[in-house]
């Protein structure tokens, strides 16, 4: 891992030339889908440099993410603003010895604040009005969805889809969770049976559900809090999907908070205050909590290099079993 981090840091330092930035050692902040580094612009302001996971998204999809973020920012949604390269582009291709492993980089402005929380740890509460924050999150999610509905997609716009096929089809975008090789055969069989129950159920509901561009990964780490305001970062997984999928993502990892029912109500109230038409769909939220939990199993199965992967998988399997039981499955 140390060698990998050193190689990524060297590559990030080499990418700075595309923005005419001064020589510096980028500071690694996060390594998941992207390697995200803190760098400094010529005027000293911080910015985030992202090296995208090779072969995860096409160059067209990466550029589409940045165009979408810029459009949201123009509508007043608090999201990072892409910073153009010296030649006016939004994406920089970095030299690589292997074409299939080509890295692409982008630079986005710095979002002030602190994450809502960390996965696997209780939400920080000191000095915070959590119901008010969750109400603000719901409201901003609804405003994002409104802005997404008004967004005029340019030619060549490309993002993944979290539709029926993207969630439960033969090749879900985040992996065949029922084929996870590092869980037991009994667990794989149970997941296959669960998928067989869910596929016709979601297929029947899908035509009547709100669907469009979504963030798709509004977990605690991707919600920044500054005072009573919230901002959303990390649009790496944005794409087309059910709006309930966004709501489920924001709620799933908060289910173990002692006041989860109150936080859930606050988030949904904030969302419905902006998009009241959504209230009729809220009754399907338990289904989407389960669907979201299943995606994490597929995601983790494809990333055995993560040091905490076994613990992640056991946590995701436990969530799935609980949520399926609550649905009577």
C-alpha atoms as one frame of an Amber mdcrd trajectory, in Angstrom:
protein
   0.000   0.000   0.000   2.853   2.413   0.808   4.372   1.847  -2.631   0.988
   2.442  -4.255   0.483   5.694  -2.361   3.975   6.869  -3.310   3.314   6.112
  -6.988  -0.051   7.891  -6.923   1.448  10.915  -5.196   4.202  11.129  -7.818
   1.614  10.909 -10.574  -0.488  13.611  -8.921   2.568  15.881  -8.699   3.197
  15.340 -12.385  -0.408  16.235 -13.222  -0.059  19.765 -11.813   1.589  20.966
 -15.011  -1.785  20.742 -16.780  -3.029  23.587 -14.562   0.281  25.482 -14.443
   0.404  24.987 -10.682   3.599  25.467  -8.677   5.720  22.481  -7.713   4.426
  20.895  -4.517   3.827  17.539  -2.861   0.098  16.755  -3.101  -1.486  15.566
   0.152  -3.480  12.341  -0.203  -6.888  12.752   1.416  -8.790   9.678   0.274
  -8.232   6.580  -1.842 -11.302   4.684  -2.971 -12.628   5.015  -6.514 -10.413
   8.068  -6.896  -7.207   9.131  -5.282  -8.072  12.605  -3.982  -5.271  15.029
  -3.129  -5.196  18.458  -1.559  -3.125  20.898  -3.621  -2.712  24.660  -3.683
  -3.392  27.085  -6.502  -0.995  29.873  -7.427  -2.785  32.276  -5.094  -2.445
  29.841  -2.182  -6.073  28.705  -2.101  -6.598  24.950  -1.668  -8.170  22.753
  -4.340  -8.840  19.031  -4.778  -6.970  17.091  -7.445  -8.557  13.768  -8.347
  -6.857  10.854 -10.085  -9.657   8.674 -11.382  -9.631   4.897 -11.026  -8.380
   3.503 -14.376 -11.055   1.883 -16.560 -13.865   2.638 -14.078 -15.403   5.430
 -16.174 -14.730   6.384 -19.774 -13.236   9.810 -20.561 -16.662  10.868 -21.886
 -18.309   9.843 -18.609 -15.681  11.692 -16.560 -16.171  14.859 -18.605 -19.947
  14.486 -18.261 -19.645  14.374 -14.466 -17.768  17.684 -14.504 -20.250  19.335
 -16.856 -23.110  18.239 -14.604 -21.363  19.579 -11.491 -20.772  22.932 -13.182
 -24.459  23.123 -14.139 -25.541  22.372 -10.561 -23.218  25.061  -9.201 -24.705
  27.540 -11.696 -28.138  26.751 -10.217 -26.892  27.592  -6.726 -26.365  24.037
  -5.470 -23.358  23.837  -3.137 -21.113  21.405  -5.017 -17.475  21.639  -6.153
 -16.791  23.716  -9.261 -14.421  22.197 -11.865 -11.298  24.227 -12.635 -10.247
  24.269 -16.290  -6.805  23.142 -17.388  -4.352  25.593 -18.942  -5.660  24.665
 -22.402  -9.305  25.168 -21.399 -10.327  21.538 -20.885 -11.802  19.991 -17.756
  -9.964  16.672 -17.874  -6.257  15.875 -18.189  -4.937  12.576 -19.568  -1.764
  11.463 -17.816   0.952   9.408 -19.513   0.920   5.761 -18.574   2.998   2.737
 -19.605  -0.189   0.707 -20.048  -2.977   2.143 -22.212  -5.618   0.193 -20.310
  -4.396   1.747 -17.064  -4.426   5.350 -18.281  -5.119   7.815 -15.528  -7.296
  10.881 -15.973  -7.145  13.799 -13.588  -9.320  16.793 -12.838  -9.150  19.734
 -10.455 -12.079  21.093  -8.465 -12.377  23.936  -6.016 -12.253  23.408  -2.265
 -15.434  22.951  -0.255 -15.290  24.326   3.269 -16.763  22.437   6.175 -16.431
  19.005   7.758 -18.014  15.678   6.837 -21.353  14.840   8.425 -19.648  11.769
   9.877 -17.550   8.680   9.233 -18.780   5.240   8.264 -18.820   2.825  11.175
 -18.711   5.538  13.860 -21.587   7.324  15.646 -22.533  10.703  14.221 -20.759
  13.620  15.936 -23.351  15.486  17.988 -21.540  18.167  19.970 -22.790  21.606
  18.933 -25.021  20.138  16.219 -28.763  20.124  15.714 -28.894  16.833  13.824
 -32.608  16.915  12.903 -32.086  20.397  11.430 -29.054  19.138   9.496 -30.961
  16.158   8.110 -33.805  18.462   7.132 -31.260  20.622   5.291 -29.819  17.538
   3.571 -33.263  16.503   2.367 -33.991  19.998   1.116 -30.688  20.247  -0.778
 -31.167  16.787  -2.301 -34.549  17.905  -3.611 -33.034  21.117  -5.003 -30.336
  19.019  -6.690 -32.996  16.818  -8.281 -34.913  19.898  -9.445 -31.735  21.277
 -11.007 -31.002  17.881 -12.583 -34.462  17.845 -14.177 -33.779  21.291 -15.683
 -30.286  20.329 -16.902 -29.964  20.181 -20.684 -27.591  17.319 -21.365 -25.019
  18.112 -24.062 -24.315  15.760 -26.953 -22.220  12.827 -25.843 -23.304  13.048
 -22.198 -22.577   9.668 -20.598 -23.184   8.440 -17.064 -24.077   5.016 -15.600
 -27.651   4.031 -14.858 -28.986   2.698 -11.558 -32.156   1.414 -13.232 -33.610
  -2.089 -12.843 -30.780  -3.606 -14.884 -28.145  -1.497 -13.155 -29.320  -2.710
  -9.744 -30.591  -6.265 -10.279 -29.821  -7.258 -13.867 -27.278  -9.824 -15.036
 -24.457  -7.275 -14.848 -25.226  -4.635 -12.199 -22.953  -1.615 -12.355 -21.472
  -2.322  -8.914 -21.107  -6.052  -9.472 -23.009  -9.346  -9.177 -23.525  -9.315
  -5.428 -24.940 -12.860  -5.464 -21.680 -14.118  -7.020 -19.377 -12.646  -4.375
 -16.488 -15.178  -4.222 -15.382 -14.459  -0.657 -18.651 -15.282   1.103 -20.006
 -18.749   1.802 -22.058 -20.788  -0.694 -25.009 -20.568   1.709 -24.779 -16.781
   1.697 -24.509 -16.682  -2.106 -27.593 -18.884  -2.446 -29.541 -16.633  -0.081
 -28.556 -13.541  -2.083 -29.534 -15.237  -5.359 -32.977 -16.069  -3.937 -33.344
 -12.516  -2.667 -32.501 -11.123  -6.106 -35.105 -13.452  -7.653 -37.749 -11.976
  -5.301 -36.723  -8.366  -5.836 -36.333  -8.295  -9.609 -40.035  -8.653 -10.526
 -41.026  -6.391  -7.648 -38.771  -3.535  -8.762 -39.644  -4.093 -12.422 -43.335
  -3.636 -11.614 -42.733  -0.453  -9.603 -40.143   1.189 -11.827 -42.391   2.760
 -14.485 -44.217   4.824 -11.854 -41.186   6.011  -9.865 -39.364   9.338 -10.126
 -36.214   8.763 -12.189 -33.458  11.058 -13.415 -29.941  12.223 -12.684 -28.907
  11.570  -9.069 -25.759  11.855  -6.956 -25.923   8.112  -6.069 -23.398   8.248
  -3.207 -24.614  10.716  -0.582 -23.005   8.888   2.305 -21.878  10.759   5.430
 -18.387  11.488   4.091 -19.837  13.156   0.995 -22.067  15.579   2.909 -20.098
  18.577   4.175 -21.430  20.673   7.034 -20.545  24.325   7.621 -22.680  25.904
  10.313 -26.239  24.947   9.461 -25.562  24.656   5.726 -24.705  21.500   3.802
 -22.769  20.864   0.606 -22.363  17.720  -1.489 -19.037  16.421  -2.812 -17.748
  13.382  -4.759 -19.951  13.037  -7.832 -17.866  10.134  -9.130 -20.914   7.838
  -9.112 -23.540  10.311 -10.285 -25.791   8.953 -12.989 -29.355   8.102 -13.866
 -31.424   6.465 -11.176 -34.469   6.431  -8.949 -34.648   9.431  -6.653 -35.492
   7.001  -3.828 -32.015   5.535  -4.346 -30.475   8.881  -3.346 -32.707   9.094
  -0.278 -31.881   5.516   0.710 -28.149   6.148   0.346 -28.330   9.160   2.665
 -30.231   7.153   5.298 -28.785   3.637   5.154 -25.703   4.116   7.314 -27.616
   6.141   9.886 -30.036   3.349  10.767 -28.123   2.508  13.954 -28.299   6.027
  15.368 -30.467   6.124  18.516 -32.715   8.826  17.022 -32.821   7.392  13.492
 -36.656   7.643  13.193 -36.439  11.363  13.963 -33.531  11.884  11.538 -35.339
   9.931   8.816 -38.490  12.005   9.296 -36.488  15.242   9.174 -34.731  14.298
   5.939 -37.971  13.265   4.238 -39.746  16.407   5.455 -36.966  18.573   4.048
 -37.144  16.767   0.724 -40.945  16.915   0.493 -40.943  20.635   1.306 -39.264
  21.182  -2.087 -40.638  18.210  -4.051 -44.041  17.407  -2.468 -44.861  15.040
  -5.321 -42.325  12.620  -3.850 -44.299  11.868  -0.692 -46.391   9.199  -2.378
 -43.202   7.220  -3.109 -41.785   7.287   0.418 -43.616   4.057   1.271 -41.164
   2.265  -1.043 -38.114   3.515   0.829 -37.574   0.205   2.759 -37.180  -1.569
  -0.587 -34.555   0.928  -1.717 -32.668   0.668   1.556 -32.341  -3.051   0.830
 -31.346  -2.450  -2.797 -28.683   0.006  -1.682 -27.330  -2.459   0.867 -27.010
  -5.100  -1.855 -24.948  -2.788  -4.052 -22.323  -2.519  -1.324 -21.775  -6.283
  -1.383 -21.048  -6.199  -5.116 -18.838  -3.150  -4.678 -16.747  -4.730  -1.916
 -16.428  -8.044  -3.763 -14.672  -6.245  -6.629 -12.148  -4.560  -4.295 -10.314
  -7.280  -2.333  -7.290  -4.978  -2.016  -9.022  -2.821   0.614  -7.514  -3.735
   4.003 -10.860  -3.664   5.830 -12.744  -5.567   3.151 -13.696  -8.668   5.229
 -15.199  -6.475   7.952 -17.026  -4.388   5.342 -18.586  -7.468   3.760 -19.806
  -8.838   7.068 -21.367  -5.472   7.898 -23.046  -5.262   4.500 -24.352  -8.835
   4.773 -25.779  -8.067   8.200 -27.532  -4.951   6.888 -28.975  -6.949   3.992
 -30.320  -9.714   6.239 -31.976  -7.206   8.596 -33.538  -5.141   5.812 -34.801
  -8.209   3.960 -36.361  -9.526   7.159 -38.107  -6.185   7.738 -39.615  -6.518
   4.256 -40.770 -10.046   5.028 -38.331 -11.632   2.580
